[in-house]
């Protein structure tokens, strides 16, 4: 079985800040319990053409805007709209999932792309792919 996985959950430094992160304990446990499953790593934001590192973003009414890296001011929209990159990344992610025959995805909770309410998460669900959010 092939499972789509947010690359950041595998420890790849593709989040907005570009820093190394530890792999998800959920994913690590899943790999041990399901050694015959193939995990296909994707980062919709980089597939959409955004660099790493990049400014953090904020979703507003279905659109995505750059915001301030300073956590206390991150709730404010401070930069340009980048929704088109997120849409392109979602479409590219869906193409990979369909090409690989994937029916399940483990995606990053709270991500503007990957969360079930994010652009990629919604698109995958609309196309019959089960999305499980994890951290």
Backbone torsions as a table, in degrees:
resi	resn	phi	psi	omega
1	UNK	NA	139.3	177.0
2	UNK	-105.5	135.3	-179.6
3	UNK	-124.0	131.7	174.2
4	UNK	-80.0	135.2	-177.6
5	UNK	-136.2	134.3	172.2
6	UNK	-56.7	127.3	-176.6
7	UNK	-57.4	-34.7	-179.6
8	UNK	-63.7	-29.4	178.6
9	UNK	-70.1	-17.8	176.3
10	UNK	-93.3	3.5	177.7
11	UNK	92.4	4.5	178.7
12	UNK	-72.0	134.4	-176.5
13	UNK	-79.7	67.8	-177.4
14	UNK	-113.3	0.3	176.7
15	UNK	-66.4	168.8	-172.7
16	UNK	-53.0	-37.4	-175.9
17	UNK	-80.8	-16.2	177.3
18	UNK	74.1	8.5	-178.3
19	UNK	-82.0	152.6	173.6
20	UNK	-65.6	138.9	179.1
21	UNK	-132.8	158.5	176.7
22	UNK	-77.0	145.7	175.0
23	UNK	-61.7	153.5	177.8
24	UNK	-62.6	132.7	177.5
25	UNK	-65.8	-32.1	176.5
26	UNK	-61.7	-47.2	-179.1
27	UNK	-67.0	-41.6	178.4
28	UNK	-59.2	-44.5	178.6
29	UNK	-65.1	-42.4	179.2
30	UNK	-59.3	-43.8	-180.0
31	UNK	-61.2	-40.1	179.7
32	UNK	-67.3	-42.4	-177.4
33	UNK	-77.3	-18.3	-177.1
34	UNK	-133.5	62.6	-174.2
35	UNK	-63.5	-18.6	-179.9
36	UNK	-86.4	-6.7	179.0
37	UNK	-84.7	140.7	179.9
38	UNK	-101.2	123.1	179.0
39	UNK	-96.5	124.3	-179.8
40	UNK	-105.1	113.0	-176.9
41	UNK	-82.0	134.5	174.7
42	UNK	-139.4	147.3	168.5
43	UNK	-127.3	101.5	-177.6
44	UNK	-56.0	-34.4	-177.9
45	UNK	-66.4	-42.4	177.9
46	UNK	-74.9	-34.1	175.1
47	UNK	-62.3	-28.7	178.7
48	UNK	-81.1	-8.5	176.6
49	UNK	108.4	4.4	178.3
50	UNK	-81.5	144.1	179.7
51	UNK	-81.1	168.9	170.8
52	UNK	-129.3	124.6	-2.3
53	UNK	-73.7	168.1	-179.6
54	UNK	-150.6	162.6	177.1
55	UNK	-63.0	147.3	173.6
56	UNK	-65.4	163.9	-177.9
57	UNK	-128.9	164.7	178.1
58	UNK	-133.4	133.7	174.6
59	UNK	-89.2	135.4	176.0
60	UNK	-137.9	111.8	175.9
61	UNK	50.7	48.2	176.2
62	UNK	82.1	0.0	178.7
63	UNK	-111.9	159.6	-177.2
64	UNK	-124.4	130.7	-177.7
65	UNK	-129.6	146.0	173.0
66	UNK	-66.9	150.2	179.6
67	UNK	-138.5	-176.1	-175.5
68	UNK	-80.4	139.4	178.0
69	UNK	-70.2	-22.4	178.1
70	UNK	-69.2	115.6	-171.7
71	UNK	-54.0	-39.2	-176.9
72	UNK	-69.7	-20.1	178.6
73	UNK	-107.6	5.3	-174.1
74	UNK	-66.0	-20.6	179.8
75	UNK	-69.6	-16.4	-178.6
76	UNK	-90.8	138.8	173.0
77	UNK	-78.0	122.4	-176.9
78	UNK	-125.4	-4.4	-175.6
79	UNK	-134.7	-169.9	-176.2
80	UNK	-73.6	164.1	175.0
81	UNK	-75.6	136.5	-179.5
82	UNK	-127.2	21.4	-176.8
83	UNK	-54.5	-41.3	-176.9
84	UNK	-59.2	-35.2	176.6
85	UNK	-64.7	-39.3	-179.6
86	UNK	-69.1	-38.9	177.6
87	UNK	-65.8	-46.0	178.5
88	UNK	-59.9	-43.7	178.8
89	UNK	-63.1	-38.7	177.2
90	UNK	-63.9	-43.6	179.5
91	UNK	-64.5	-41.2	178.2
92	UNK	-65.3	-39.8	177.8
93	UNK	-62.8	-43.7	178.2
94	UNK	-62.0	-41.2	178.4
95	UNK	-59.0	-43.6	178.8
96	UNK	-62.6	-46.6	-179.1
97	UNK	-60.3	-44.3	-179.3
98	UNK	-68.3	-42.3	179.2
99	UNK	-61.0	-37.5	-177.1
100	UNK	-89.3	-2.3	-179.9
101	UNK	69.7	33.3	-175.9
102	UNK	-82.4	135.9	177.9
103	UNK	-119.1	-4.2	-178.9
104	UNK	-140.0	142.8	179.0
105	UNK	-137.1	136.6	170.7
106	UNK	-102.3	111.8	-175.6
107	UNK	-120.8	157.7	-174.2
108	UNK	-73.5	121.0	176.0
109	UNK	-62.2	142.3	177.8
110	UNK	77.4	-4.0	179.5
111	UNK	-73.5	139.0	176.6
112	UNK	-66.9	-17.4	175.2
113	UNK	-95.6	-56.0	-163.4
114	UNK	-88.3	-24.6	178.2
115	UNK	-54.1	153.2	178.4
116	UNK	-54.6	-27.4	178.5
117	UNK	-93.7	-0.8	179.6
118	UNK	-82.4	173.4	-174.4
119	UNK	-63.3	-47.2	179.0
120	UNK	-70.8	-46.5	179.5
121	UNK	-54.2	-47.2	179.5
122	UNK	-62.4	-44.5	-178.1
123	UNK	-63.1	-41.8	178.9
124	UNK	-63.9	-44.7	179.2
125	UNK	-61.3	-44.1	178.9
126	UNK	-60.2	-23.7	-179.7
127	UNK	-103.5	21.2	171.6
128	UNK	82.1	14.5	179.1
129	UNK	-98.4	126.4	178.5
130	UNK	-71.1	127.1	179.2
131	UNK	-111.0	124.7	175.9
132	UNK	-115.9	119.2	177.9
133	UNK	-88.0	138.2	179.0
134	UNK	-147.6	174.1	179.6
135	UNK	-129.9	NA	NA
